[in-house]
Amino acid sequence: MNEMREHIRLYVEAPLAAGGEVSLSPGQTHYLRNVMRQNTGDSIGLFNGSDGEWRAIIRTLGKQSCTLEPQAQIQPQRQNPDLWLLCAPVKRTRMELIAEKATELGVREIHPVLTTYTSAPRVNVDRLTAIMIEAAEQCGLVSVPSVRQPEKLQTVLDRWPHQRRILFCDE
């Protein structure tokens, strides 16, 4: 049995509790079976952003589906610090790098803001979320930051909570 020799971790949306059952998506199943070469009986880490990280045993592993049984919590749930990153969207690859590194640094929310000089006003929120999940899986976090839809900077500042500090950085 593989006792998490590589400490494979996956983000799932299902609740995690001892003795429960978690079904993976076809993409996650492919990753476990074909990329990581896992088998029935192997264990991996699961987290969902609310129940901490759990050691789970692979109970079934087919071509398109996989079920796991959470066994024990191995890391308690912790929220990222209440840090928000506001940044103007940039070209896709660089925006993805910003999302990845912000996740690794432990921000709680990413707010794309549209400024007068924003050159790439579109943000693929679903893609950024997928990148942030991958980053959290890789660096041992049990929370994934949220990403908001882009808004005009002035709109965000007009609604800004007056008790919240802003640290402005400009190259």
Chimera marker file (.cmm) of the C-alpha trace (Angstrom):
<marker_set name="trace">
<marker id="1" x="0.000" y="0.000" z="0.000" r="1" g="1" b="0" radius="0.5"/>
<marker id="2" x="1.306" y="3.485" z="-0.889" r="1" g="1" b="0" radius="0.5"/>
<marker id="3" x="1.429" y="5.573" z="2.313" r="1" g="1" b="0" radius="0.5"/>
<marker id="4" x="1.423" y="8.851" z="0.376" r="1" g="1" b="0" radius="0.5"/>
<marker id="5" x="5.060" y="8.363" z="-0.747" r="1" g="1" b="0" radius="0.5"/>
<marker id="6" x="4.769" y="11.452" z="-2.936" r="1" g="1" b="0" radius="0.5"/>
<marker id="7" x="2.035" y="13.015" z="-0.817" r="1" g="1" b="0" radius="0.5"/>
<marker id="8" x="-0.440" y="13.419" z="-3.633" r="1" g="1" b="0" radius="0.5"/>
<marker id="9" x="-3.086" y="15.987" z="-2.679" r="1" g="1" b="0" radius="0.5"/>
<marker id="10" x="-6.345" y="16.746" z="-4.443" r="1" g="1" b="0" radius="0.5"/>
<marker id="11" x="-8.948" y="19.450" z="-3.952" r="1" g="1" b="0" radius="0.5"/>
<marker id="12" x="-12.522" y="18.135" z="-3.891" r="1" g="1" b="0" radius="0.5"/>
<marker id="13" x="-15.846" y="19.841" z="-3.317" r="1" g="1" b="0" radius="0.5"/>
<marker id="14" x="-17.376" y="16.994" z="-1.306" r="1" g="1" b="0" radius="0.5"/>
<marker id="15" x="-17.570" y="17.109" z="2.499" r="1" g="1" b="0" radius="0.5"/>
<marker id="16" x="-14.782" y="15.155" z="4.200" r="1" g="1" b="0" radius="0.5"/>
<marker id="17" x="-15.424" y="12.927" z="7.218" r="1" g="1" b="0" radius="0.5"/>
<marker id="18" x="-14.110" y="9.579" z="8.407" r="1" g="1" b="0" radius="0.5"/>
<marker id="19" x="-15.851" y="6.688" z="6.687" r="1" g="1" b="0" radius="0.5"/>
<marker id="20" x="-17.474" y="8.865" z="4.048" r="1" g="1" b="0" radius="0.5"/>
<marker id="21" x="-17.153" y="8.415" z="0.301" r="1" g="1" b="0" radius="0.5"/>
<marker id="22" x="-15.731" y="10.888" z="-2.194" r="1" g="1" b="0" radius="0.5"/>
<marker id="23" x="-16.065" y="10.508" z="-5.960" r="1" g="1" b="0" radius="0.5"/>
<marker id="24" x="-13.471" y="12.119" z="-8.193" r="1" g="1" b="0" radius="0.5"/>
<marker id="25" x="-14.033" y="13.827" z="-11.524" r="1" g="1" b="0" radius="0.5"/>
<marker id="26" x="-12.907" y="12.029" z="-14.693" r="1" g="1" b="0" radius="0.5"/>
<marker id="27" x="-9.935" y="14.426" z="-14.933" r="1" g="1" b="0" radius="0.5"/>
<marker id="28" x="-8.835" y="13.689" z="-11.368" r="1" g="1" b="0" radius="0.5"/>
<marker id="29" x="-9.343" y="9.971" z="-11.987" r="1" g="1" b="0" radius="0.5"/>
<marker id="30" x="-7.130" y="10.153" z="-15.087" r="1" g="1" b="0" radius="0.5"/>
<marker id="31" x="-4.474" y="12.024" z="-13.091" r="1" g="1" b="0" radius="0.5"/>
<marker id="32" x="-4.423" y="9.438" z="-10.271" r="1" g="1" b="0" radius="0.5"/>
<marker id="33" x="-4.543" y="6.395" z="-12.535" r="1" g="1" b="0" radius="0.5"/>
<marker id="34" x="-2.445" y="7.362" z="-15.553" r="1" g="1" b="0" radius="0.5"/>
<marker id="35" x="-0.163" y="10.168" z="-14.392" r="1" g="1" b="0" radius="0.5"/>
<marker id="36" x="0.531" y="9.256" z="-10.776" r="1" g="1" b="0" radius="0.5"/>
<marker id="37" x="0.080" y="5.494" z="-11.322" r="1" g="1" b="0" radius="0.5"/>
<marker id="38" x="-1.998" y="4.986" z="-8.185" r="1" g="1" b="0" radius="0.5"/>
<marker id="39" x="-3.888" y="1.780" z="-7.410" r="1" g="1" b="0" radius="0.5"/>
<marker id="40" x="-6.752" y="0.619" z="-5.239" r="1" g="1" b="0" radius="0.5"/>
<marker id="41" x="-5.609" y="0.690" z="-1.598" r="1" g="1" b="0" radius="0.5"/>
<marker id="42" x="-3.165" y="3.584" z="-2.062" r="1" g="1" b="0" radius="0.5"/>
<marker id="43" x="-3.654" y="6.695" z="0.044" r="1" g="1" b="0" radius="0.5"/>
<marker id="44" x="-3.646" y="10.350" z="-0.926" r="1" g="1" b="0" radius="0.5"/>
<marker id="45" x="-4.517" y="13.659" z="0.724" r="1" g="1" b="0" radius="0.5"/>
<marker id="46" x="-7.876" y="15.349" z="0.111" r="1" g="1" b="0" radius="0.5"/>
<marker id="47" x="-8.955" y="18.870" z="1.072" r="1" g="1" b="0" radius="0.5"/>
<marker id="48" x="-12.011" y="20.973" z="0.307" r="1" g="1" b="0" radius="0.5"/>
<marker id="49" x="-11.340" y="24.354" z="1.891" r="1" g="1" b="0" radius="0.5"/>
<marker id="50" x="-13.563" y="23.731" z="4.906" r="1" g="1" b="0" radius="0.5"/>
<marker id="51" x="-12.735" y="20.375" z="6.541" r="1" g="1" b="0" radius="0.5"/>
<marker id="52" x="-8.920" y="20.434" z="6.617" r="1" g="1" b="0" radius="0.5"/>
<marker id="53" x="-6.825" y="17.799" z="4.864" r="1" g="1" b="0" radius="0.5"/>
<marker id="54" x="-7.728" y="14.118" z="5.128" r="1" g="1" b="0" radius="0.5"/>
<marker id="55" x="-5.817" y="10.948" z="4.366" r="1" g="1" b="0" radius="0.5"/>
<marker id="56" x="-8.040" y="8.954" z="2.036" r="1" g="1" b="0" radius="0.5"/>
<marker id="57" x="-7.801" y="5.418" z="0.687" r="1" g="1" b="0" radius="0.5"/>
<marker id="58" x="-8.589" y="4.669" z="-2.965" r="1" g="1" b="0" radius="0.5"/>
<marker id="59" x="-11.466" y="2.170" z="-2.845" r="1" g="1" b="0" radius="0.5"/>
<marker id="60" x="-12.298" y="1.910" z="-6.561" r="1" g="1" b="0" radius="0.5"/>
<marker id="61" x="-10.281" y="3.128" z="-9.533" r="1" g="1" b="0" radius="0.5"/>
<marker id="62" x="-11.696" y="2.659" z="-13.014" r="1" g="1" b="0" radius="0.5"/>
<marker id="63" x="-10.979" y="4.372" z="-16.314" r="1" g="1" b="0" radius="0.5"/>
<marker id="64" x="-13.540" y="7.130" z="-15.755" r="1" g="1" b="0" radius="0.5"/>
<marker id="65" x="-14.316" y="7.060" z="-12.037" r="1" g="1" b="0" radius="0.5"/>
<marker id="66" x="-12.647" y="6.753" z="-8.684" r="1" g="1" b="0" radius="0.5"/>
<marker id="67" x="-14.012" y="6.620" z="-5.152" r="1" g="1" b="0" radius="0.5"/>
<marker id="68" x="-12.035" y="7.325" z="-2.019" r="1" g="1" b="0" radius="0.5"/>
<marker id="69" x="-12.734" y="6.846" z="1.667" r="1" g="1" b="0" radius="0.5"/>
<marker id="70" x="-11.452" y="9.563" z="4.002" r="1" g="1" b="0" radius="0.5"/>
<marker id="71" x="-9.753" y="7.899" z="6.984" r="1" g="1" b="0" radius="0.5"/>
<marker id="72" x="-8.338" y="10.581" z="9.269" r="1" g="1" b="0" radius="0.5"/>
<marker id="73" x="-7.756" y="14.303" z="9.309" r="1" g="1" b="0" radius="0.5"/>
<marker id="74" x="-4.030" y="14.986" z="8.875" r="1" g="1" b="0" radius="0.5"/>
<marker id="75" x="-4.167" y="18.794" z="8.834" r="1" g="1" b="0" radius="0.5"/>
<marker id="76" x="-6.764" y="21.018" z="10.481" r="1" g="1" b="0" radius="0.5"/>
<marker id="77" x="-8.640" y="23.640" z="8.502" r="1" g="1" b="0" radius="0.5"/>
<marker id="78" x="-6.960" y="27.027" z="8.464" r="1" g="1" b="0" radius="0.5"/>
<marker id="79" x="-8.096" y="30.110" z="6.604" r="1" g="1" b="0" radius="0.5"/>
<marker id="80" x="-5.577" y="32.153" z="4.685" r="1" g="1" b="0" radius="0.5"/>
<marker id="81" x="-4.795" y="35.530" z="6.252" r="1" g="1" b="0" radius="0.5"/>
<marker id="82" x="-7.344" y="38.213" z="5.382" r="1" g="1" b="0" radius="0.5"/>
<marker id="83" x="-5.177" y="39.614" z="2.588" r="1" g="1" b="0" radius="0.5"/>
<marker id="84" x="-6.703" y="40.725" z="-0.680" r="1" g="1" b="0" radius="0.5"/>
<marker id="85" x="-4.717" y="41.269" z="-3.853" r="1" g="1" b="0" radius="0.5"/>
<marker id="86" x="-6.055" y="43.928" z="-6.181" r="1" g="1" b="0" radius="0.5"/>
<marker id="87" x="-4.297" y="43.939" z="-9.529" r="1" g="1" b="0" radius="0.5"/>
<marker id="88" x="-5.005" y="45.100" z="-13.028" r="1" g="1" b="0" radius="0.5"/>
<marker id="89" x="-5.438" y="42.173" z="-15.428" r="1" g="1" b="0" radius="0.5"/>
<marker id="90" x="-2.473" y="41.544" z="-17.683" r="1" g="1" b="0" radius="0.5"/>
<marker id="91" x="-1.963" y="39.114" z="-20.552" r="1" g="1" b="0" radius="0.5"/>
<marker id="92" x="-3.182" y="35.608" z="-19.785" r="1" g="1" b="0" radius="0.5"/>
<marker id="93" x="0.094" y="33.843" z="-18.966" r="1" g="1" b="0" radius="0.5"/>
<marker id="94" x="1.229" y="36.570" z="-16.608" r="1" g="1" b="0" radius="0.5"/>
<marker id="95" x="-2.183" y="36.790" z="-14.926" r="1" g="1" b="0" radius="0.5"/>
<marker id="96" x="-2.041" y="33.044" z="-14.347" r="1" g="1" b="0" radius="0.5"/>
<marker id="97" x="1.413" y="33.435" z="-12.769" r="1" g="1" b="0" radius="0.5"/>
<marker id="98" x="0.091" y="36.205" z="-10.507" r="1" g="1" b="0" radius="0.5"/>
<marker id="99" x="-2.785" y="33.948" z="-9.376" r="1" g="1" b="0" radius="0.5"/>
<marker id="100" x="-0.419" y="31.022" z="-8.738" r="1" g="1" b="0" radius="0.5"/>
<marker id="101" x="2.096" y="33.049" z="-6.731" r="1" g="1" b="0" radius="0.5"/>
<marker id="102" x="-0.607" y="34.914" z="-4.786" r="1" g="1" b="0" radius="0.5"/>
<marker id="103" x="-2.068" y="31.537" z="-3.790" r="1" g="1" b="0" radius="0.5"/>
<marker id="104" x="1.338" y="30.267" z="-2.687" r="1" g="1" b="0" radius="0.5"/>
<marker id="105" x="1.809" y="33.419" z="-0.601" r="1" g="1" b="0" radius="0.5"/>
<marker id="106" x="-1.536" y="32.804" z="1.089" r="1" g="1" b="0" radius="0.5"/>
<marker id="107" x="-3.887" y="35.569" z="-0.053" r="1" g="1" b="0" radius="0.5"/>
<marker id="108" x="-7.580" y="35.075" z="0.676" r="1" g="1" b="0" radius="0.5"/>
<marker id="109" x="-9.043" y="36.897" z="-2.347" r="1" g="1" b="0" radius="0.5"/>
<marker id="110" x="-7.890" y="38.154" z="-5.721" r="1" g="1" b="0" radius="0.5"/>
<marker id="111" x="-9.714" y="41.171" z="-7.118" r="1" g="1" b="0" radius="0.5"/>
<marker id="112" x="-8.906" y="42.030" z="-10.751" r="1" g="1" b="0" radius="0.5"/>
<marker id="113" x="-9.436" y="45.784" z="-11.126" r="1" g="1" b="0" radius="0.5"/>
<marker id="114" x="-9.852" y="47.682" z="-14.376" r="1" g="1" b="0" radius="0.5"/>
<marker id="115" x="-7.832" y="50.879" z="-14.541" r="1" g="1" b="0" radius="0.5"/>
<marker id="116" x="-7.542" y="53.589" z="-17.158" r="1" g="1" b="0" radius="0.5"/>
<marker id="117" x="-4.550" y="51.803" z="-18.674" r="1" g="1" b="0" radius="0.5"/>
<marker id="118" x="-5.673" y="48.176" z="-18.340" r="1" g="1" b="0" radius="0.5"/>
<marker id="119" x="-4.657" y="46.453" z="-21.570" r="1" g="1" b="0" radius="0.5"/>
<marker id="120" x="-6.261" y="43.035" z="-20.983" r="1" g="1" b="0" radius="0.5"/>
<marker id="121" x="-9.722" y="43.654" z="-19.486" r="1" g="1" b="0" radius="0.5"/>
<marker id="122" x="-10.958" y="40.052" z="-19.757" r="1" g="1" b="0" radius="0.5"/>
<marker id="123" x="-10.221" y="37.564" z="-16.993" r="1" g="1" b="0" radius="0.5"/>
<marker id="124" x="-11.019" y="33.867" z="-17.217" r="1" g="1" b="0" radius="0.5"/>
<marker id="125" x="-12.103" y="33.372" z="-13.601" r="1" g="1" b="0" radius="0.5"/>
<marker id="126" x="-12.633" y="29.608" z="-14.053" r="1" g="1" b="0" radius="0.5"/>
<marker id="127" x="-9.100" y="29.175" z="-15.423" r="1" g="1" b="0" radius="0.5"/>
<marker id="128" x="-7.593" y="31.245" z="-12.597" r="1" g="1" b="0" radius="0.5"/>
<marker id="129" x="-9.545" y="29.187" z="-10.052" r="1" g="1" b="0" radius="0.5"/>
<marker id="130" x="-8.162" y="25.958" z="-11.553" r="1" g="1" b="0" radius="0.5"/>
<marker id="131" x="-4.620" y="27.357" z="-11.349" r="1" g="1" b="0" radius="0.5"/>
<marker id="132" x="-5.137" y="28.423" z="-7.726" r="1" g="1" b="0" radius="0.5"/>
<marker id="133" x="-6.435" y="24.932" z="-6.850" r="1" g="1" b="0" radius="0.5"/>
<marker id="134" x="-3.327" y="23.371" z="-8.424" r="1" g="1" b="0" radius="0.5"/>
<marker id="135" x="-1.090" y="25.776" z="-6.508" r="1" g="1" b="0" radius="0.5"/>
<marker id="136" x="-2.850" y="24.952" z="-3.220" r="1" g="1" b="0" radius="0.5"/>
<marker id="137" x="-2.510" y="21.224" z="-3.943" r="1" g="1" b="0" radius="0.5"/>
<marker id="138" x="1.212" y="21.623" z="-4.596" r="1" g="1" b="0" radius="0.5"/>
<marker id="139" x="2.175" y="23.830" z="-1.656" r="1" g="1" b="0" radius="0.5"/>
<marker id="140" x="0.210" y="22.163" z="1.146" r="1" g="1" b="0" radius="0.5"/>
<marker id="141" x="-2.523" y="24.754" z="1.689" r="1" g="1" b="0" radius="0.5"/>
<marker id="142" x="-5.977" y="23.657" z="2.833" r="1" g="1" b="0" radius="0.5"/>
<marker id="143" x="-7.721" y="26.791" z="1.511" r="1" g="1" b="0" radius="0.5"/>
<marker id="144" x="-8.017" y="28.153" z="-2.008" r="1" g="1" b="0" radius="0.5"/>
<marker id="145" x="-8.378" y="31.910" z="-2.518" r="1" g="1" b="0" radius="0.5"/>
<marker id="146" x="-11.485" y="33.226" z="-4.195" r="1" g="1" b="0" radius="0.5"/>
<marker id="147" x="-11.209" y="35.272" z="-7.362" r="1" g="1" b="0" radius="0.5"/>
<marker id="148" x="-13.729" y="37.948" z="-8.209" r="1" g="1" b="0" radius="0.5"/>
<marker id="149" x="-14.988" y="39.152" z="-11.542" r="1" g="1" b="0" radius="0.5"/>
<marker id="150" x="-13.101" y="42.236" z="-12.782" r="1" g="1" b="0" radius="0.5"/>
<marker id="151" x="-14.484" y="45.580" z="-11.655" r="1" g="1" b="0" radius="0.5"/>
<marker id="152" x="-13.465" y="49.163" z="-12.226" r="1" g="1" b="0" radius="0.5"/>
<marker id="153" x="-10.915" y="50.277" z="-9.669" r="1" g="1" b="0" radius="0.5"/>
<marker id="154" x="-13.031" y="53.274" z="-8.682" r="1" g="1" b="0" radius="0.5"/>
<marker id="155" x="-16.029" y="51.011" z="-7.995" r="1" g="1" b="0" radius="0.5"/>
<marker id="156" x="-13.918" y="48.818" z="-5.690" r="1" g="1" b="0" radius="0.5"/>
<marker id="157" x="-12.492" y="51.872" z="-3.884" r="1" g="1" b="0" radius="0.5"/>
<marker id="158" x="-15.941" y="53.451" z="-3.474" r="1" g="1" b="0" radius="0.5"/>
<marker id="159" x="-17.141" y="50.294" z="-1.645" r="1" g="1" b="0" radius="0.5"/>
<marker id="160" x="-13.892" y="49.786" z="0.282" r="1" g="1" b="0" radius="0.5"/>
<marker id="161" x="-14.475" y="49.098" z="3.999" r="1" g="1" b="0" radius="0.5"/>
<marker id="162" x="-13.095" y="52.146" z="5.859" r="1" g="1" b="0" radius="0.5"/>
<marker id="163" x="-11.568" y="49.964" z="8.602" r="1" g="1" b="0" radius="0.5"/>
<marker id="164" x="-9.541" y="47.991" z="6.020" r="1" g="1" b="0" radius="0.5"/>
<marker id="165" x="-6.034" y="49.147" z="5.122" r="1" g="1" b="0" radius="0.5"/>
<marker id="166" x="-4.732" y="49.501" z="1.591" r="1" g="1" b="0" radius="0.5"/>
<marker id="167" x="-1.054" y="48.995" z="0.782" r="1" g="1" b="0" radius="0.5"/>
<marker id="168" x="-0.317" y="50.378" z="-2.681" r="1" g="1" b="0" radius="0.5"/>
<marker id="169" x="2.683" y="49.090" z="-4.629" r="1" g="1" b="0" radius="0.5"/>
<marker id="170" x="3.838" y="50.610" z="-7.910" r="1" g="1" b="0" radius="0.5"/>
<marker id="171" x="7.004" y="49.850" z="-9.802" r="1" g="1" b="0" radius="0.5"/>
<link id1="1" id2="2" r="1" g="1" b="0" radius="0.2"/>
<link id1="2" id2="3" r="1" g="1" b="0" radius="0.2"/>
<link id1="3" id2="4" r="1" g="1" b="0" radius="0.2"/>
<link id1="4" id2="5" r="1" g="1" b="0" radius="0.2"/>
<link id1="5" id2="6" r="1" g="1" b="0" radius="0.2"/>
<link id1="6" id2="7" r="1" g="1" b="0" radius="0.2"/>
<link id1="7" id2="8" r="1" g="1" b="0" radius="0.2"/>
<link id1="8" id2="9" r="1" g="1" b="0" radius="0.2"/>
<link id1="9" id2="10" r="1" g="1" b="0" radius="0.2"/>
<link id1="10" id2="11" r="1" g="1" b="0" radius="0.2"/>
<link id1="11" id2="12" r="1" g="1" b="0" radius="0.2"/>
<link id1="12" id2="13" r="1" g="1" b="0" radius="0.2"/>
<link id1="13" id2="14" r="1" g="1" b="0" radius="0.2"/>
<link id1="14" id2="15" r="1" g="1" b="0" radius="0.2"/>
<link id1="15" id2="16" r="1" g="1" b="0" radius="0.2"/>
<link id1="16" id2="17" r="1" g="1" b="0" radius="0.2"/>
<link id1="17" id2="18" r="1" g="1" b="0" radius="0.2"/>
<link id1="18" id2="19" r="1" g="1" b="0" radius="0.2"/>
<link id1="19" id2="20" r="1" g="1" b="0" radius="0.2"/>
<link id1="20" id2="21" r="1" g="1" b="0" radius="0.2"/>
<link id1="21" id2="22" r="1" g="1" b="0" radius="0.2"/>
<link id1="22" id2="23" r="1" g="1" b="0" radius="0.2"/>
<link id1="23" id2="24" r="1" g="1" b="0" radius="0.2"/>
<link id1="24" id2="25" r="1" g="1" b="0" radius="0.2"/>
<link id1="25" id2="26" r="1" g="1" b="0" radius="0.2"/>
<link id1="26" id2="27" r="1" g="1" b="0" radius="0.2"/>
<link id1="27" id2="28" r="1" g="1" b="0" radius="0.2"/>
<link id1="28" id2="29" r="1" g="1" b="0" radius="0.2"/>
<link id1="29" id2="30" r="1" g="1" b="0" radius="0.2"/>
<link id1="30" id2="31" r="1" g="1" b="0" radius="0.2"/>
<link id1="31" id2="32" r="1" g="1" b="0" radius="0.2"/>
<link id1="32" id2="33" r="1" g="1" b="0" radius="0.2"/>
<link id1="33" id2="34" r="1" g="1" b="0" radius="0.2"/>
<link id1="34" id2="35" r="1" g="1" b="0" radius="0.2"/>
<link id1="35" id2="36" r="1" g="1" b="0" radius="0.2"/>
<link id1="36" id2="37" r="1" g="1" b="0" radius="0.2"/>
<link id1="37" id2="38" r="1" g="1" b="0" radius="0.2"/>
<link id1="38" id2="39" r="1" g="1" b="0" radius="0.2"/>
<link id1="39" id2="40" r="1" g="1" b="0" radius="0.2"/>
<link id1="40" id2="41" r="1" g="1" b="0" radius="0.2"/>
<link id1="41" id2="42" r="1" g="1" b="0" radius="0.2"/>
<link id1="42" id2="43" r="1" g="1" b="0" radius="0.2"/>
<link id1="43" id2="44" r="1" g="1" b="0" radius="0.2"/>
<link id1="44" id2="45" r="1" g="1" b="0" radius="0.2"/>
<link id1="45" id2="46" r="1" g="1" b="0" radius="0.2"/>
<link id1="46" id2="47" r="1" g="1" b="0" radius="0.2"/>
<link id1="47" id2="48" r="1" g="1" b="0" radius="0.2"/>
<link id1="48" id2="49" r="1" g="1" b="0" radius="0.2"/>
<link id1="49" id2="50" r="1" g="1" b="0" radius="0.2"/>
<link id1="50" id2="51" r="1" g="1" b="0" radius="0.2"/>
<link id1="51" id2="52" r="1" g="1" b="0" radius="0.2"/>
<link id1="52" id2="53" r="1" g="1" b="0" radius="0.2"/>
<link id1="53" id2="54" r="1" g="1" b="0" radius="0.2"/>
<link id1="54" id2="55" r="1" g="1" b="0" radius="0.2"/>
<link id1="55" id2="56" r="1" g="1" b="0" radius="0.2"/>
<link id1="56" id2="57" r="1" g="1" b="0" radius="0.2"/>
<link id1="57" id2="58" r="1" g="1" b="0" radius="0.2"/>
<link id1="58" id2="59" r="1" g="1" b="0" radius="0.2"/>
<link id1="59" id2="60" r="1" g="1" b="0" radius="0.2"/>
<link id1="60" id2="61" r="1" g="1" b="0" radius="0.2"/>
<link id1="61" id2="62" r="1" g="1" b="0" radius="0.2"/>
<link id1="62" id2="63" r="1" g="1" b="0" radius="0.2"/>
<link id1="63" id2="64" r="1" g="1" b="0" radius="0.2"/>
<link id1="64" id2="65" r="1" g="1" b="0" radius="0.2"/>
<link id1="65" id2="66" r="1" g="1" b="0" radius="0.2"/>
<link id1="66" id2="67" r="1" g="1" b="0" radius="0.2"/>
<link id1="67" id2="68" r="1" g="1" b="0" radius="0.2"/>
<link id1="68" id2="69" r="1" g="1" b="0" radius="0.2"/>
<link id1="69" id2="70" r="1" g="1" b="0" radius="0.2"/>
<link id1="70" id2="71" r="1" g="1" b="0" radius="0.2"/>
<link id1="71" id2="72" r="1" g="1" b="0" radius="0.2"/>
<link id1="72" id2="73" r="1" g="1" b="0" radius="0.2"/>
<link id1="73" id2="74" r="1" g="1" b="0" radius="0.2"/>
<link id1="74" id2="75" r="1" g="1" b="0" radius="0.2"/>
<link id1="75" id2="76" r="1" g="1" b="0" radius="0.2"/>
<link id1="76" id2="77" r="1" g="1" b="0" radius="0.2"/>
<link id1="77" id2="78" r="1" g="1" b="0" radius="0.2"/>
<link id1="78" id2="79" r="1" g="1" b="0" radius="0.2"/>
<link id1="79" id2="80" r="1" g="1" b="0" radius="0.2"/>
<link id1="80" id2="81" r="1" g="1" b="0" radius="0.2"/>
<link id1="81" id2="82" r="1" g="1" b="0" radius="0.2"/>
<link id1="82" id2="83" r="1" g="1" b="0" radius="0.2"/>
<link id1="83" id2="84" r="1" g="1" b="0" radius="0.2"/>
<link id1="84" id2="85" r="1" g="1" b="0" radius="0.2"/>
<link id1="85" id2="86" r="1" g="1" b="0" radius="0.2"/>
<link id1="86" id2="87" r="1" g="1" b="0" radius="0.2"/>
<link id1="87" id2="88" r="1" g="1" b="0" radius="0.2"/>
<link id1="88" id2="89" r="1" g="1" b="0" radius="0.2"/>
<link id1="89" id2="90" r="1" g="1" b="0" radius="0.2"/>
<link id1="90" id2="91" r="1" g="1" b="0" radius="0.2"/>
<link id1="91" id2="92" r="1" g="1" b="0" radius="0.2"/>
<link id1="92" id2="93" r="1" g="1" b="0" radius="0.2"/>
<link id1="93" id2="94" r="1" g="1" b="0" radius="0.2"/>
<link id1="94" id2="95" r="1" g="1" b="0" radius="0.2"/>
<link id1="95" id2="96" r="1" g="1" b="0" radius="0.2"/>
<link id1="96" id2="97" r="1" g="1" b="0" radius="0.2"/>
<link id1="97" id2="98" r="1" g="1" b="0" radius="0.2"/>
<link id1="98" id2="99" r="1" g="1" b="0" radius="0.2"/>
<link id1="99" id2="100" r="1" g="1" b="0" radius="0.2"/>
<link id1="100" id2="101" r="1" g="1" b="0" radius="0.2"/>
<link id1="101" id2="102" r="1" g="1" b="0" radius="0.2"/>
<link id1="102" id2="103" r="1" g="1" b="0" radius="0.2"/>
<link id1="103" id2="104" r="1" g="1" b="0" radius="0.2"/>
<link id1="104" id2="105" r="1" g="1" b="0" radius="0.2"/>
<link id1="105" id2="106" r="1" g="1" b="0" radius="0.2"/>
<link id1="106" id2="107" r="1" g="1" b="0" radius="0.2"/>
<link id1="107" id2="108" r="1" g="1" b="0" radius="0.2"/>
<link id1="108" id2="109" r="1" g="1" b="0" radius="0.2"/>
<link id1="109" id2="110" r="1" g="1" b="0" radius="0.2"/>
<link id1="110" id2="111" r="1" g="1" b="0" radius="0.2"/>
<link id1="111" id2="112" r="1" g="1" b="0" radius="0.2"/>
<link id1="112" id2="113" r="1" g="1" b="0" radius="0.2"/>
<link id1="113" id2="114" r="1" g="1" b="0" radius="0.2"/>
<link id1="114" id2="115" r="1" g="1" b="0" radius="0.2"/>
<link id1="115" id2="116" r="1" g="1" b="0" radius="0.2"/>
<link id1="116" id2="117" r="1" g="1" b="0" radius="0.2"/>
<link id1="117" id2="118" r="1" g="1" b="0" radius="0.2"/>
<link id1="118" id2="119" r="1" g="1" b="0" radius="0.2"/>
<link id1="119" id2="120" r="1" g="1" b="0" radius="0.2"/>
<link id1="120" id2="121" r="1" g="1" b="0" radius="0.2"/>
<link id1="121" id2="122" r="1" g="1" b="0" radius="0.2"/>
<link id1="122" id2="123" r="1" g="1" b="0" radius="0.2"/>
<link id1="123" id2="124" r="1" g="1" b="0" radius="0.2"/>
<link id1="124" id2="125" r="1" g="1" b="0" radius="0.2"/>
<link id1="125" id2="126" r="1" g="1" b="0" radius="0.2"/>
<link id1="126" id2="127" r="1" g="1" b="0" radius="0.2"/>
<link id1="127" id2="128" r="1" g="1" b="0" radius="0.2"/>
<link id1="128" id2="129" r="1" g="1" b="0" radius="0.2"/>
<link id1="129" id2="130" r="1" g="1" b="0" radius="0.2"/>
<link id1="130" id2="131" r="1" g="1" b="0" radius="0.2"/>
<link id1="131" id2="132" r="1" g="1" b="0" radius="0.2"/>
<link id1="132" id2="133" r="1" g="1" b="0" radius="0.2"/>
<link id1="133" id2="134" r="1" g="1" b="0" radius="0.2"/>
<link id1="134" id2="135" r="1" g="1" b="0" radius="0.2"/>
<link id1="135" id2="136" r="1" g="1" b="0" radius="0.2"/>
<link id1="136" id2="137" r="1" g="1" b="0" radius="0.2"/>
<link id1="137" id2="138" r="1" g="1" b="0" radius="0.2"/>
<link id1="138" id2="139" r="1" g="1" b="0" radius="0.2"/>
<link id1="139" id2="140" r="1" g="1" b="0" radius="0.2"/>
<link id1="140" id2="141" r="1" g="1" b="0" radius="0.2"/>
<link id1="141" id2="142" r="1" g="1" b="0" radius="0.2"/>
<link id1="142" id2="143" r="1" g="1" b="0" radius="0.2"/>
<link id1="143" id2="144" r="1" g="1" b="0" radius="0.2"/>
<link id1="144" id2="145" r="1" g="1" b="0" radius="0.2"/>
<link id1="145" id2="146" r="1" g="1" b="0" radius="0.2"/>
<link id1="146" id2="147" r="1" g="1" b="0" radius="0.2"/>
<link id1="147" id2="148" r="1" g="1" b="0" radius="0.2"/>
<link id1="148" id2="149" r="1" g="1" b="0" radius="0.2"/>
<link id1="149" id2="150" r="1" g="1" b="0" radius="0.2"/>
<link id1="150" id2="151" r="1" g="1" b="0" radius="0.2"/>
<link id1="151" id2="152" r="1" g="1" b="0" radius="0.2"/>
<link id1="152" id2="153" r="1" g="1" b="0" radius="0.2"/>
<link id1="153" id2="154" r="1" g="1" b="0" radius="0.2"/>
<link id1="154" id2="155" r="1" g="1" b="0" radius="0.2"/>
<link id1="155" id2="156" r="1" g="1" b="0" radius="0.2"/>
<link id1="156" id2="157" r="1" g="1" b="0" radius="0.2"/>
<link id1="157" id2="158" r="1" g="1" b="0" radius="0.2"/>
<link id1="158" id2="159" r="1" g="1" b="0" radius="0.2"/>
<link id1="159" id2="160" r="1" g="1" b="0" radius="0.2"/>
<link id1="160" id2="161" r="1" g="1" b="0" radius="0.2"/>
<link id1="161" id2="162" r="1" g="1" b="0" radius="0.2"/>
<link id1="162" id2="163" r="1" g="1" b="0" radius="0.2"/>
<link id1="163" id2="164" r="1" g="1" b="0" radius="0.2"/>
<link id1="164" id2="165" r="1" g="1" b="0" radius="0.2"/>
<link id1="165" id2="166" r="1" g="1" b="0" radius="0.2"/>
<link id1="166" id2="167" r="1" g="1" b="0" radius="0.2"/>
<link id1="167" id2="168" r="1" g="1" b="0" radius="0.2"/>
<link id1="168" id2="169" r="1" g="1" b="0" radius="0.2"/>
<link id1="169" id2="170" r="1" g="1" b="0" radius="0.2"/>
<link id1="170" id2="171" r="1" g="1" b="0" radius="0.2"/>
</marker_set>
